[in-house]
Amino acid sequence: VQTCALPISELAALAKAVGHPVRVRILRLLERRNACVCGDIVDEIPLAQSTVSEHLRVLKAAGLVRGDVDGPRVCYCLEPSVLRRFKALVGAL
């Protein structure tokens, strides 16, 4: 039995963020392309821009994705350190 609740809570939060198939698709897309603006993601995933933006918001809140302002657009990319941490937490199951 694990006595520290932090890794359990952290794992649960990250798992919840990737618990939707669209978010997994977004993560895979960002991994392939290294960075994308929301419009590029909408072109690949046939959903409304607002829906894609909401999924990106969840991934960003979990720390899995970073959004950097690039002029009038936001360029999204993966946050490798958080992905490594997620993999380690899953591996510790």
Order of alpha helices (4+ residues) and beta strands (2+ residues): alpha-alpha-beta-alpha-alpha-beta-beta-alpha
